């Protein structure tokens, strides 16, 4: 099977998975949990990324740029268009692992891509360092490596 045939087959499977996810949520009121897989596929397809093997430490995809290889974490967030973006968080970024950038795939409740954003590791680290510490001195979720969508948007480039 050629790479393009493989992508076409995965796309068919994800179309069915999205349909099943909507049905499951309608029946149970809970999400099925396919956001990450859909985000990875869409980022790879739209941005020409090469997906890494499952459970690669620190990154989900690679992209060749000039004479180097950029290691990319892919984060996905699906929420209704009517939801307030300010409360939406993206997954934690592990700074103990090796990676160069984060791609955030924003989708609606039907897993249709609304927007793809990208920020470098340095931009993210600088943004996290600029956040105030809570009054009791404890780290907030953002200082532990998880940003809100608007925080990420403030440093990212639209792809």
ChimeraX attribute file (.defattr): number of C-alpha atoms within 10 A of each C-alpha:
attribute: neighborCount
match mode: 1-to-1
recipient: residues
	/A:1	7
	/A:2	7
	/A:3	8
	/A:4	9
	/A:5	10
	/A:6	11
	/A:7	15
	/A:8	12
	/A:9	12
	/A:10	13
	/A:11	16
	/A:12	11
	/A:13	12
	/A:14	18
	/A:15	13
	/A:16	11
	/A:17	15
	/A:18	19
	/A:19	13
	/A:20	13
	/A:21	22
	/A:22	18
	/A:23	14
	/A:24	14
	/A:25	12
	/A:26	11
	/A:27	9
	/A:28	10
	/A:29	10
	/A:30	11
	/A:31	14
	/A:32	15
	/A:33	9
	/A:34	15
	/A:35	20
	/A:36	16
	/A:37	14
	/A:38	24
	/A:39	25
	/A:40	23
	/A:41	19
	/A:42	21
	/A:43	25
	/A:44	19
	/A:45	14
	/A:46	10
	/A:47	13
	/A:48	13
	/A:49	20
	/A:50	18
	/A:51	19
	/A:52	16
	/A:53	10
	/A:54	9
	/A:55	8
	/A:56	10
	/A:57	14
	/A:58	17
	/A:59	24
	/A:60	23
	/A:61	24
	/A:62	20
	/A:63	16
	/A:64	12
	/A:65	8
	/A:66	6
	/A:67	5
	/A:68	8
	/A:69	11
	/A:70	16
	/A:71	21
	/A:72	26
	/A:73	24
	/A:74	25
	/A:75	24
	/A:76	24
	/A:77	21
	/A:78	21
	/A:79	15
	/A:80	12
	/A:81	11
	/A:82	8
	/A:83	11
	/A:84	9
	/A:85	13
	/A:86	10
	/A:87	10
	/A:88	14
	/A:89	18
	/A:90	21
	/A:91	15
	/A:92	14
	/A:93	22
	/A:94	15
	/A:95	12
	/A:96	8
	/A:97	10
	/A:98	14
	/A:99	21
	/A:100	17
	/A:101	20
	/A:102	24
	/A:103	25
	/A:104	27
	/A:105	27
	/A:106	22
	/A:107	21
	/A:108	16
	/A:109	19
	/A:110	13
	/A:111	25
	/A:112	15
	/A:113	18
	/A:114	11
	/A:115	12
	/A:116	22
	/A:117	19
	/A:118	21
	/A:119	20
	/A:120	18
	/A:121	18
	/A:122	11
	/A:123	16
	/A:124	21
	/A:125	14
	/A:126	12
	/A:127	17
	/A:128	18
	/A:129	13
	/A:130	10
	/A:131	11
	/A:132	12
	/A:133	13
	/A:134	10
	/A:135	7
	/A:136	6
	/A:137	8
	/A:138	9
	/A:139	13
	/A:140	13
	/A:141	12
	/A:142	20
	/A:143	19
	/A:144	13
	/A:145	18
	/A:146	19
	/A:147	21
	/A:148	16
	/A:149	18
	/A:150	15
	/A:151	17
	/A:152	22
	/A:153	16
	/A:154	11
	/A:155	15
	/A:156	19
	/A:157	13
	/A:158	11
	/A:159	13
